[in-house]
Amino acid sequence: MKTKELYDQYVITSMVAGFEPVEVASAAGCTMRAVDGKEYLDCFSGIAVTNAGHGHPKVLAAAEKQMKELVHCCTYVYYSPKAGELAKLLAEITPGKLQKTFFSCSGAEAIEGAMRLAKQFTKRKEVVALTQSFHGRTAATLSITGNRGRKKGSGPYLSGVAFAPAPYCYRCPFKLQPDSCGTACAHYVDDVLKYQTAGDVAAFVVEGLMGEGGILPLPKDYLKIAVDIVRKDGGVFICDEVQSGFGRTGKLFAVEHSGVEPEIMCMAKGIADGWPLAAFIARADIAGAFTPGDHLSTFGGGPVSCAAAIANIGVMRDEKLPENSAARGEQIMGRLTRFAEKNRLVGDVRGKGLMIGVELVKDKKTKEPAGDEAKKVRAACREKGVLVGLGGTLANVIRVQPPLVMTAAQADQAAETIEKAISEVSK
């Protein structure tokens, strides 16, 4: 049977809208090859995962070596050398006083664990998150996800969750302008605490750069203002770097753009260049809030994934991938911003590094979302040999998140293809 037929009969895909008709045979660097022989410039990295490129030789070599020595021992039953080595490395590269790591398998699992740790430490029970946010698809992480489209048809969700307005400058909920608003969305967190909670907030959970919501960078000083409000109220700051971490935004972690140090930080996706691994790291005093039996993960911190992550972080450093991400991001956004000025469909181009969103609208004055057109642009890019993502709360944002090993020539190819696709659809 062909792969598509196997999927149709045996894989649950009914929750996926617009499955990409590409049967993948292999991939290397920024290039993905289909079974039919066609090659694609991958500008989505398998949902922002293969940050060091598909099949980086050093990451593969480290994983292969570890596979021959030990595949599994359970990190929380026996002492696993690679887990210890990776935990030390994470303490060295993460901001501030973050020191002790808990390993899991997925971003959602990391977020849930971080929330639980924050509640244990603060002895409080409520959480504040943002509208437009996305933190995972488990019951707890959907509870703090501010997107009705992701939550419909499920639940019941956790109580004790309040939402502050997302800093979505292009569609400001207060109808203000970024240059004169005084970061009103950040100050509004105080109102959320006073009027939407019971005064028992354990944590404020924010993405370093909001991904699924439509690639929404946090305005300057947003975190400084909002986190200060939460801390004065007695809560801690959990930074979700699942999608924005490991060089994606031009710094190793997106929160570094703000100068704010989180009490707890969550990681996944780009941490091991495709090997399944996630983690949350906390200050030592906070980490000690767990007591025996409070938490565990069967496969979290597996030796092979940890070995791949250690090699991946080495590649980030040695090949200066965050710096390349910043340079290639400026290159692509510069081109697309100039293009937007003369194309009727492009409402906004935004992002940091190689985490870029192109929001399409039917009318630049009304900002009516162009969801159908975005789907057509994505398909047109694919036909031209470039794979991009599609997202945003309104499903009208083209997502450009390629491997950070992208060259200047590949960046030009990506931008040119996106421009041509949008031009064709806008006609």
Summary of the structure (lengths in Angstrom):
residues: 427
radius of gyration: 21.1
end to end distance: 40.0
largest distance: 62.7
contacts: 1549
relative contact order: 0.16
helix: 40%
strand: 19%
